[in-house]
Amino acid sequence: MERSERERQMTPAERRRRMEARKRRQKERARKRRIRMMILLGGGILVLAVIGLIIFGIVRLVSGGSSKGIAANGDTYVIALDAGHGGEDIGRSSGETVEKNVTWEICSKLKTMLEGQGYQVILIREDDTRISKEERLAKALDSKADLLVSIHGGYSDDSGVSGAVSYYNKDNQQSQYLAEKIQEALLKESGAADGGTKEGSFSIISDTEMPSVLIEAGYISNEEEAASLADDTYQNNVAKGIAKGIIMSLEKTE
């Protein structure tokens, strides 16, 4: 029996039920299509979100995570770095280890690290030129920096004296805290002997209002430490330790 003949033999009620069943099947198919579209759309959004997170992570990795350089009020922290000596003022020396070169290398490495974390860095000495104490102090004050770190090498008539030392302004509590954090991280990163944190009367730290420290990264008068100070890896580790100390001190003050 043909389909059309069966339909002709149906009662009106049967035809109505048949039409309703057909509509239900059509609605069910439409519902399933919508679900498939929603799944596809949701999957696409998820993929885009994952890609976005990956890209964000890569950018953060390359930049070193720039948010650390931003203060709670939204301003960028400004760090002043003072590489001791320069030009004809070579500082102390031992063999091929010359203080002005050591301080410049450490400051340059430290500058790169801090800028990678989003900080603004000002170099008091920008090249191999001699700058007087008065000029250094004036530039430090003009910088309006949030803190200042001066890098030097230590010297003693006793060649057995060794260790990294962090000097701070005794009249500035934040200066002492900065010195303690830098000393802690510097020793951990470089493996240097601990010369301690001490009060310092150097004009570059005692005559400034911002938290200021003077770091002697090792004794040039000590043969072993003089060799370390001229080593690129050691310089890099010293810079890394100072950078970590700076970051820790600023996070505490927020």
ChimeraX commands (.cxc) that place a marker at each C-alpha (Angstrom):
marker #1 position 0.00,0.00,0.00 radius 0.5
marker #1 position 1.36,3.44,-1.02 radius 0.5
marker #1 position 2.15,6.10,1.57 radius 0.5
marker #1 position -0.34,8.58,0.08 radius 0.5
marker #1 position -3.09,5.99,0.25 radius 0.5
marker #1 position -2.29,5.28,3.91 radius 0.5
marker #1 position -2.47,8.98,4.62 radius 0.5
marker #1 position -5.83,9.20,2.85 radius 0.5
marker #1 position -7.15,6.42,5.03 radius 0.5
marker #1 position -6.04,8.19,8.22 radius 0.5
marker #1 position -8.60,9.81,10.40 radius 0.5
marker #1 position -8.23,13.55,11.07 radius 0.5
marker #1 position -7.01,12.75,14.59 radius 0.5
marker #1 position -4.32,10.43,13.26 radius 0.5
marker #1 position -3.15,13.01,10.73 radius 0.5
marker #1 position -3.00,15.63,13.47 radius 0.5
marker #1 position -0.92,13.35,15.69 radius 0.5
marker #1 position 1.35,12.58,12.75 radius 0.5
marker #1 position 1.91,16.31,12.06 radius 0.5
marker #1 position 2.60,16.98,15.72 radius 0.5
marker #1 position 5.15,14.16,15.83 radius 0.5
marker #1 position 6.84,15.56,12.72 radius 0.5
marker #1 position 7.02,19.03,14.29 radius 0.5
marker #1 position 8.50,17.56,17.46 radius 0.5
marker #1 position 11.18,15.78,15.42 radius 0.5
marker #1 position 11.98,19.02,13.58 radius 0.5
marker #1 position 12.22,20.93,16.86 radius 0.5
marker #1 position 14.49,18.24,18.32 radius 0.5
marker #1 position 16.78,18.39,15.30 radius 0.5
marker #1 position 16.90,22.20,15.54 radius 0.5
marker #1 position 17.68,21.97,19.27 radius 0.5
marker #1 position 20.55,19.56,18.63 radius 0.5
marker #1 position 21.94,21.89,15.94 radius 0.5
marker #1 position 21.88,24.79,18.42 radius 0.5
marker #1 position 23.67,22.68,21.03 radius 0.5
marker #1 position 26.36,21.72,18.51 radius 0.5
marker #1 position 26.82,25.36,17.55 radius 0.5
marker #1 position 27.09,26.39,21.20 radius 0.5
marker #1 position 29.67,23.68,21.84 radius 0.5
marker #1 position 31.69,24.78,18.83 radius 0.5
marker #1 position 31.42,28.44,19.83 radius 0.5
marker #1 position 32.34,27.69,23.44 radius 0.5
marker #1 position 35.31,25.62,22.33 radius 0.5
marker #1 position 36.48,28.46,20.10 radius 0.5
marker #1 position 36.25,30.94,22.96 radius 0.5
marker #1 position 38.15,28.55,25.22 radius 0.5
marker #1 position 40.89,28.14,22.63 radius 0.5
marker #1 position 41.18,31.92,22.24 radius 0.5
marker #1 position 41.35,32.33,26.01 radius 0.5
marker #1 position 44.11,29.75,26.29 radius 0.5
marker #1 position 46.03,31.40,23.46 radius 0.5
marker #1 position 45.63,34.75,25.19 radius 0.5
marker #1 position 46.97,33.36,28.46 radius 0.5
marker #1 position 49.91,31.80,26.66 radius 0.5
marker #1 position 50.74,35.08,24.91 radius 0.5
marker #1 position 50.38,36.98,28.19 radius 0.5
marker #1 position 52.70,34.52,29.90 radius 0.5
marker #1 position 55.28,34.86,27.14 radius 0.5
marker #1 position 55.16,38.65,27.33 radius 0.5
marker #1 position 55.55,38.51,31.11 radius 0.5
marker #1 position 58.46,36.11,30.77 radius 0.5
marker #1 position 60.23,38.26,28.18 radius 0.5
marker #1 position 59.66,41.48,30.09 radius 0.5
marker #1 position 60.49,39.88,33.41 radius 0.5
marker #1 position 57.13,40.83,34.88 radius 0.5
marker #1 position 57.02,44.61,34.73 radius 0.5
marker #1 position 54.40,45.08,37.47 radius 0.5
marker #1 position 57.03,44.99,40.25 radius 0.5
marker #1 position 58.24,48.45,39.22 radius 0.5
marker #1 position 54.84,50.01,39.84 radius 0.5
marker #1 position 54.05,51.51,43.24 radius 0.5
marker #1 position 50.67,51.08,44.92 radius 0.5
marker #1 position 49.64,54.56,43.73 radius 0.5
marker #1 position 50.37,53.64,40.11 radius 0.5
marker #1 position 53.64,55.55,39.80 radius 0.5
marker #1 position 56.79,53.88,38.51 radius 0.5
marker #1 position 59.53,53.45,41.08 radius 0.5
marker #1 position 62.70,55.40,40.27 radius 0.5
marker #1 position 66.02,53.86,41.31 radius 0.5
marker #1 position 69.27,55.86,41.26 radius 0.5
marker #1 position 72.46,53.84,40.79 radius 0.5
marker #1 position 75.90,55.27,41.50 radius 0.5
marker #1 position 78.90,53.47,40.02 radius 0.5
marker #1 position 81.83,54.53,42.20 radius 0.5
marker #1 position 84.86,56.37,40.76 radius 0.5
marker #1 position 85.36,56.82,36.99 radius 0.5
marker #1 position 87.71,58.39,34.48 radius 0.5
marker #1 position 91.15,59.12,35.90 radius 0.5
marker #1 position 89.77,58.26,39.34 radius 0.5
marker #1 position 90.19,54.50,39.08 radius 0.5
marker #1 position 89.59,53.77,42.76 radius 0.5
marker #1 position 91.47,50.79,44.16 radius 0.5
marker #1 position 93.12,48.16,41.99 radius 0.5
marker #1 position 94.72,44.75,42.27 radius 0.5
marker #1 position 96.30,43.22,39.19 radius 0.5
marker #1 position 93.71,43.49,36.42 radius 0.5
marker #1 position 90.90,44.29,38.85 radius 0.5
marker #1 position 90.15,48.02,38.75 radius 0.5
marker #1 position 87.43,49.38,41.01 radius 0.5
marker #1 position 85.92,51.86,38.54 radius 0.5
marker #1 position 85.42,49.04,36.02 radius 0.5
marker #1 position 83.94,46.67,38.58 radius 0.5
marker #1 position 81.43,49.24,39.82 radius 0.5
marker #1 position 80.43,50.14,36.26 radius 0.5
marker #1 position 79.88,46.51,35.26 radius 0.5
marker #1 position 77.78,45.73,38.32 radius 0.5
marker #1 position 75.70,48.90,37.90 radius 0.5
marker #1 position 75.13,48.21,34.20 radius 0.5
marker #1 position 73.96,44.67,34.91 radius 0.5
marker #1 position 71.79,45.87,37.79 radius 0.5
marker #1 position 70.22,48.54,35.58 radius 0.5
marker #1 position 69.24,45.95,32.98 radius 0.5
marker #1 position 67.71,43.68,35.62 radius 0.5
marker #1 position 65.69,46.43,37.27 radius 0.5
marker #1 position 64.42,47.83,33.98 radius 0.5
marker #1 position 63.37,44.31,33.06 radius 0.5
marker #1 position 61.16,44.37,36.17 radius 0.5
marker #1 position 59.57,47.68,35.18 radius 0.5
marker #1 position 61.62,50.11,37.28 radius 0.5
marker #1 position 62.94,53.41,35.98 radius 0.5
marker #1 position 66.69,53.55,36.52 radius 0.5
marker #1 position 68.91,56.64,36.63 radius 0.5
marker #1 position 72.69,56.28,36.44 radius 0.5
marker #1 position 74.59,58.89,38.42 radius 0.5
marker #1 position 77.70,58.11,36.36 radius 0.5
marker #1 position 76.67,57.43,32.77 radius 0.5
marker #1 position 80.10,56.62,31.32 radius 0.5
marker #1 position 83.79,56.38,32.19 radius 0.5
marker #1 position 84.20,59.93,33.42 radius 0.5
marker #1 position 85.18,61.33,36.77 radius 0.5
marker #1 position 82.38,62.92,38.77 radius 0.5
marker #1 position 83.04,64.83,41.98 radius 0.5
marker #1 position 81.26,63.91,45.20 radius 0.5
marker #1 position 79.36,67.19,44.99 radius 0.5
marker #1 position 78.18,66.44,41.45 radius 0.5
marker #1 position 77.12,62.94,42.41 radius 0.5
marker #1 position 75.15,64.22,45.36 radius 0.5
marker #1 position 73.50,66.97,43.29 radius 0.5
marker #1 position 72.49,64.51,40.58 radius 0.5
marker #1 position 71.15,62.09,43.18 radius 0.5
marker #1 position 69.01,64.83,44.74 radius 0.5
marker #1 position 67.81,66.09,41.35 radius 0.5
marker #1 position 66.77,62.57,40.31 radius 0.5
marker #1 position 63.88,62.54,42.83 radius 0.5
marker #1 position 64.56,58.81,43.07 radius 0.5
marker #1 position 62.72,56.57,45.51 radius 0.5
marker #1 position 66.03,55.10,46.63 radius 0.5
marker #1 position 69.74,55.19,45.80 radius 0.5
marker #1 position 72.35,52.44,45.67 radius 0.5
marker #1 position 76.04,53.30,45.36 radius 0.5
marker #1 position 78.43,50.50,44.32 radius 0.5
marker #1 position 82.07,50.32,45.42 radius 0.5
marker #1 position 84.82,47.86,46.24 radius 0.5
marker #1 position 86.27,47.54,49.73 radius 0.5
marker #1 position 89.90,48.02,50.72 radius 0.5
marker #1 position 91.94,47.23,53.83 radius 0.5
marker #1 position 95.63,47.28,54.70 radius 0.5
marker #1 position 94.99,43.77,56.00 radius 0.5
marker #1 position 94.72,41.58,52.91 radius 0.5
marker #1 position 92.95,38.93,54.94 radius 0.5
marker #1 position 89.85,41.08,55.42 radius 0.5
marker #1 position 87.01,39.95,53.15 radius 0.5
marker #1 position 83.28,40.11,52.64 radius 0.5
marker #1 position 80.53,42.21,51.10 radius 0.5
marker #1 position 79.38,45.14,53.24 radius 0.5
marker #1 position 76.19,47.21,53.04 radius 0.5
marker #1 position 76.42,50.70,54.54 radius 0.5
marker #1 position 73.29,52.70,55.34 radius 0.5
marker #1 position 72.25,56.17,56.47 radius 0.5
marker #1 position 71.80,55.85,60.23 radius 0.5
marker #1 position 69.25,58.68,60.23 radius 0.5
marker #1 position 66.93,56.88,57.83 radius 0.5
marker #1 position 65.18,53.74,59.06 radius 0.5
marker #1 position 64.22,52.69,55.53 radius 0.5
marker #1 position 67.87,53.00,54.55 radius 0.5
marker #1 position 68.80,50.42,57.17 radius 0.5
marker #1 position 66.02,48.09,56.05 radius 0.5
marker #1 position 67.14,48.45,52.43 radius 0.5
marker #1 position 70.72,47.59,53.41 radius 0.5
marker #1 position 69.56,44.52,55.33 radius 0.5
marker #1 position 67.48,43.20,52.43 radius 0.5
marker #1 position 70.26,43.81,49.91 radius 0.5
marker #1 position 72.86,42.19,52.15 radius 0.5
marker #1 position 70.65,39.15,52.67 radius 0.5
marker #1 position 69.99,38.63,48.96 radius 0.5
marker #1 position 73.52,39.53,47.83 radius 0.5
marker #1 position 75.10,36.90,50.06 radius 0.5
marker #1 position 72.61,34.28,48.93 radius 0.5
marker #1 position 73.10,34.95,45.22 radius 0.5
marker #1 position 76.87,35.53,45.15 radius 0.5
marker #1 position 78.14,33.34,47.95 radius 0.5
marker #1 position 80.23,36.26,49.22 radius 0.5
marker #1 position 81.49,36.34,52.79 radius 0.5
marker #1 position 79.33,38.43,55.13 radius 0.5
marker #1 position 80.95,41.74,56.00 radius 0.5
marker #1 position 77.72,42.86,57.67 radius 0.5
marker #1 position 75.48,45.91,57.48 radius 0.5
marker #1 position 76.97,49.05,59.00 radius 0.5
marker #1 position 76.24,52.72,59.54 radius 0.5
marker #1 position 77.99,54.82,56.91 radius 0.5
marker #1 position 79.00,58.48,56.82 radius 0.5
marker #1 position 79.60,58.67,53.06 radius 0.5
marker #1 position 78.06,61.87,51.70 radius 0.5
marker #1 position 76.27,60.05,48.87 radius 0.5
marker #1 position 74.11,58.27,51.46 radius 0.5
marker #1 position 74.24,60.53,54.53 radius 0.5
marker #1 position 73.32,63.76,52.73 radius 0.5
marker #1 position 70.34,62.42,50.78 radius 0.5
marker #1 position 66.73,62.25,51.94 radius 0.5
marker #1 position 65.75,59.08,50.09 radius 0.5
marker #1 position 66.68,55.65,51.46 radius 0.5
marker #1 position 70.32,55.22,50.39 radius 0.5
marker #1 position 72.94,52.51,50.75 radius 0.5
marker #1 position 76.55,52.07,49.70 radius 0.5
marker #1 position 77.53,48.52,48.81 radius 0.5
marker #1 position 81.10,47.28,48.90 radius 0.5
marker #1 position 80.77,44.10,46.83 radius 0.5
marker #1 position 84.06,42.64,48.07 radius 0.5
marker #1 position 87.57,43.65,49.10 radius 0.5
marker #1 position 89.91,44.50,46.25 radius 0.5
marker #1 position 92.76,44.23,48.76 radius 0.5
marker #1 position 91.89,40.54,49.17 radius 0.5
marker #1 position 93.45,38.54,46.33 radius 0.5
marker #1 position 90.64,36.00,46.10 radius 0.5
marker #1 position 87.85,38.57,46.22 radius 0.5
marker #1 position 89.66,40.83,43.74 radius 0.5
marker #1 position 89.63,37.95,41.25 radius 0.5
marker #1 position 85.92,37.36,41.91 radius 0.5
marker #1 position 85.08,41.04,41.43 radius 0.5
marker #1 position 86.59,40.95,37.95 radius 0.5
marker #1 position 84.60,37.83,37.03 radius 0.5
marker #1 position 81.50,38.39,34.90 radius 0.5
marker #1 position 79.50,35.63,36.58 radius 0.5
marker #1 position 80.25,36.97,40.04 radius 0.5
marker #1 position 79.33,40.50,38.95 radius 0.5
marker #1 position 76.06,39.19,37.56 radius 0.5
marker #1 position 75.26,37.36,40.80 radius 0.5
marker #1 position 76.06,40.46,42.86 radius 0.5
marker #1 position 73.75,42.52,40.64 radius 0.5
marker #1 position 71.03,39.89,40.94 radius 0.5
marker #1 position 71.28,39.92,44.71 radius 0.5
marker #1 position 71.12,43.71,44.90 radius 0.5
marker #1 position 68.12,43.74,42.56 radius 0.5
marker #1 position 66.28,41.19,44.71 radius 0.5
marker #1 position 67.08,43.16,47.84 radius 0.5
marker #1 position 65.73,46.36,46.29 radius 0.5
marker #1 position 62.53,44.63,45.21 radius 0.5
marker #1 position 62.00,43.06,48.64 radius 0.5
marker #1 position 62.50,46.39,50.39 radius 0.5
marker #1 position 60.03,48.22,48.14 radius 0.5
marker #1 position 57.40,45.49,48.48 radius 0.5
marker #1 position 57.64,45.88,52.26 radius 0.5
marker #1 position 57.12,49.64,52.16 radius 0.5
marker #1 position 53.94,49.51,50.03 radius 0.5
marker link #1:1,2 radius 0.2
marker link #1:2,3 radius 0.2
marker link #1:3,4 radius 0.2
marker link #1:4,5 radius 0.2
marker link #1:5,6 radius 0.2
marker link #1:6,7 radius 0.2
marker link #1:7,8 radius 0.2
marker link #1:8,9 radius 0.2
marker link #1:9,10 radius 0.2
marker link #1:10,11 radius 0.2
marker link #1:11,12 radius 0.2
marker link #1:12,13 radius 0.2
marker link #1:13,14 radius 0.2
marker link #1:14,15 radius 0.2
marker link #1:15,16 radius 0.2
marker link #1:16,17 radius 0.2
marker link #1:17,18 radius 0.2
marker link #1:18,19 radius 0.2
marker link #1:19,20 radius 0.2
marker link #1:20,21 radius 0.2
marker link #1:21,22 radius 0.2
marker link #1:22,23 radius 0.2
marker link #1:23,24 radius 0.2
marker link #1:24,25 radius 0.2
marker link #1:25,26 radius 0.2
marker link #1:26,27 radius 0.2
marker link #1:27,28 radius 0.2
marker link #1:28,29 radius 0.2
marker link #1:29,30 radius 0.2
marker link #1:30,31 radius 0.2
marker link #1:31,32 radius 0.2
marker link #1:32,33 radius 0.2
marker link #1:33,34 radius 0.2
marker link #1:34,35 radius 0.2
marker link #1:35,36 radius 0.2
marker link #1:36,37 radius 0.2
marker link #1:37,38 radius 0.2
marker link #1:38,39 radius 0.2
marker link #1:39,40 radius 0.2
marker link #1:40,41 radius 0.2
marker link #1:41,42 radius 0.2
marker link #1:42,43 radius 0.2
marker link #1:43,44 radius 0.2
marker link #1:44,45 radius 0.2
marker link #1:45,46 radius 0.2
marker link #1:46,47 radius 0.2
marker link #1:47,48 radius 0.2
marker link #1:48,49 radius 0.2
marker link #1:49,50 radius 0.2
marker link #1:50,51 radius 0.2
marker link #1:51,52 radius 0.2
marker link #1:52,53 radius 0.2
marker link #1:53,54 radius 0.2
marker link #1:54,55 radius 0.2
marker link #1:55,56 radius 0.2
marker link #1:56,57 radius 0.2
marker link #1:57,58 radius 0.2
marker link #1:58,59 radius 0.2
marker link #1:59,60 radius 0.2
marker link #1:60,61 radius 0.2
marker link #1:61,62 radius 0.2
marker link #1:62,63 radius 0.2
marker link #1:63,64 radius 0.2
marker link #1:64,65 radius 0.2
marker link #1:65,66 radius 0.2
marker link #1:66,67 radius 0.2
marker link #1:67,68 radius 0.2
marker link #1:68,69 radius 0.2
marker link #1:69,70 radius 0.2
marker link #1:70,71 radius 0.2
marker link #1:71,72 radius 0.2
marker link #1:72,73 radius 0.2
marker link #1:73,74 radius 0.2
marker link #1:74,75 radius 0.2
marker link #1:75,76 radius 0.2
marker link #1:76,77 radius 0.2
marker link #1:77,78 radius 0.2
marker link #1:78,79 radius 0.2
marker link #1:79,80 radius 0.2
marker link #1:80,81 radius 0.2
marker link #1:81,82 radius 0.2
marker link #1:82,83 radius 0.2
marker link #1:83,84 radius 0.2
marker link #1:84,85 radius 0.2
marker link #1:85,86 radius 0.2
marker link #1:86,87 radius 0.2
marker link #1:87,88 radius 0.2
marker link #1:88,89 radius 0.2
marker link #1:89,90 radius 0.2
marker link #1:90,91 radius 0.2
marker link #1:91,92 radius 0.2
marker link #1:92,93 radius 0.2
marker link #1:93,94 radius 0.2
marker link #1:94,95 radius 0.2
marker link #1:95,96 radius 0.2
marker link #1:96,97 radius 0.2
marker link #1:97,98 radius 0.2
marker link #1:98,99 radius 0.2
marker link #1:99,100 radius 0.2
marker link #1:100,101 radius 0.2
marker link #1:101,102 radius 0.2
marker link #1:102,103 radius 0.2
marker link #1:103,104 radius 0.2
marker link #1:104,105 radius 0.2
marker link #1:105,106 radius 0.2
marker link #1:106,107 radius 0.2
marker link #1:107,108 radius 0.2
marker link #1:108,109 radius 0.2
marker link #1:109,110 radius 0.2
marker link #1:110,111 radius 0.2
marker link #1:111,112 radius 0.2
marker link #1:112,113 radius 0.2
marker link #1:113,114 radius 0.2
marker link #1:114,115 radius 0.2
marker link #1:115,116 radius 0.2
marker link #1:116,117 radius 0.2
marker link #1:117,118 radius 0.2
marker link #1:118,119 radius 0.2
marker link #1:119,120 radius 0.2
marker link #1:120,121 radius 0.2
marker link #1:121,122 radius 0.2
marker link #1:122,123 radius 0.2
marker link #1:123,124 radius 0.2
marker link #1:124,125 radius 0.2
marker link #1:125,126 radius 0.2
marker link #1:126,127 radius 0.2
marker link #1:127,128 radius 0.2
marker link #1:128,129 radius 0.2
marker link #1:129,130 radius 0.2
marker link #1:130,131 radius 0.2
marker link #1:131,132 radius 0.2
marker link #1:132,133 radius 0.2
marker link #1:133,134 radius 0.2
marker link #1:134,135 radius 0.2
marker link #1:135,136 radius 0.2
marker link #1:136,137 radius 0.2
marker link #1:137,138 radius 0.2
marker link #1:138,139 radius 0.2
marker link #1:139,140 radius 0.2
marker link #1:140,141 radius 0.2
marker link #1:141,142 radius 0.2
marker link #1:142,143 radius 0.2
marker link #1:143,144 radius 0.2
marker link #1:144,145 radius 0.2
marker link #1:145,146 radius 0.2
marker link #1:146,147 radius 0.2
marker link #1:147,148 radius 0.2
marker link #1:148,149 radius 0.2
marker link #1:149,150 radius 0.2
marker link #1:150,151 radius 0.2
marker link #1:151,152 radius 0.2
marker link #1:152,153 radius 0.2
marker link #1:153,154 radius 0.2
marker link #1:154,155 radius 0.2
marker link #1:155,156 radius 0.2
marker link #1:156,157 radius 0.2
marker link #1:157,158 radius 0.2
marker link #1:158,159 radius 0.2
marker link #1:159,160 radius 0.2
marker link #1:160,161 radius 0.2
marker link #1:161,162 radius 0.2
marker link #1:162,163 radius 0.2
marker link #1:163,164 radius 0.2
marker link #1:164,165 radius 0.2
marker link #1:165,166 radius 0.2
marker link #1:166,167 radius 0.2
marker link #1:167,168 radius 0.2
marker link #1:168,169 radius 0.2
marker link #1:169,170 radius 0.2
marker link #1:170,171 radius 0.2
marker link #1:171,172 radius 0.2
marker link #1:172,173 radius 0.2
marker link #1:173,174 radius 0.2
marker link #1:174,175 radius 0.2
marker link #1:175,176 radius 0.2
marker link #1:176,177 radius 0.2
marker link #1:177,178 radius 0.2
marker link #1:178,179 radius 0.2
marker link #1:179,180 radius 0.2
marker link #1:180,181 radius 0.2
marker link #1:181,182 radius 0.2
marker link #1:182,183 radius 0.2
marker link #1:183,184 radius 0.2
marker link #1:184,185 radius 0.2
marker link #1:185,186 radius 0.2
marker link #1:186,187 radius 0.2
marker link #1:187,188 radius 0.2
marker link #1:188,189 radius 0.2
marker link #1:189,190 radius 0.2
marker link #1:190,191 radius 0.2
marker link #1:191,192 radius 0.2
marker link #1:192,193 radius 0.2
marker link #1:193,194 radius 0.2
marker link #1:194,195 radius 0.2
marker link #1:195,196 radius 0.2
marker link #1:196,197 radius 0.2
marker link #1:197,198 radius 0.2
marker link #1:198,199 radius 0.2
marker link #1:199,200 radius 0.2
marker link #1:200,201 radius 0.2
marker link #1:201,202 radius 0.2
marker link #1:202,203 radius 0.2
marker link #1:203,204 radius 0.2
marker link #1:204,205 radius 0.2
marker link #1:205,206 radius 0.2
marker link #1:206,207 radius 0.2
marker link #1:207,208 radius 0.2
marker link #1:208,209 radius 0.2
marker link #1:209,210 radius 0.2
marker link #1:210,211 radius 0.2
marker link #1:211,212 radius 0.2
marker link #1:212,213 radius 0.2
marker link #1:213,214 radius 0.2
marker link #1:214,215 radius 0.2
marker link #1:215,216 radius 0.2
marker link #1:216,217 radius 0.2
marker link #1:217,218 radius 0.2
marker link #1:218,219 radius 0.2
marker link #1:219,220 radius 0.2
marker link #1:220,221 radius 0.2
marker link #1:221,222 radius 0.2
marker link #1:222,223 radius 0.2
marker link #1:223,224 radius 0.2
marker link #1:224,225 radius 0.2
marker link #1:225,226 radius 0.2
marker link #1:226,227 radius 0.2
marker link #1:227,228 radius 0.2
marker link #1:228,229 radius 0.2
marker link #1:229,230 radius 0.2
marker link #1:230,231 radius 0.2
marker link #1:231,232 radius 0.2
marker link #1:232,233 radius 0.2
marker link #1:233,234 radius 0.2
marker link #1:234,235 radius 0.2
marker link #1:235,236 radius 0.2
marker link #1:236,237 radius 0.2
marker link #1:237,238 radius 0.2
marker link #1:238,239 radius 0.2
marker link #1:239,240 radius 0.2
marker link #1:240,241 radius 0.2
marker link #1:241,242 radius 0.2
marker link #1:242,243 radius 0.2
marker link #1:243,244 radius 0.2
marker link #1:244,245 radius 0.2
marker link #1:245,246 radius 0.2
marker link #1:246,247 radius 0.2
marker link #1:247,248 radius 0.2
marker link #1:248,249 radius 0.2
marker link #1:249,250 radius 0.2
marker link #1:250,251 radius 0.2
marker link #1:251,252 radius 0.2
marker link #1:252,253 radius 0.2
marker link #1:253,254 radius 0.2
view
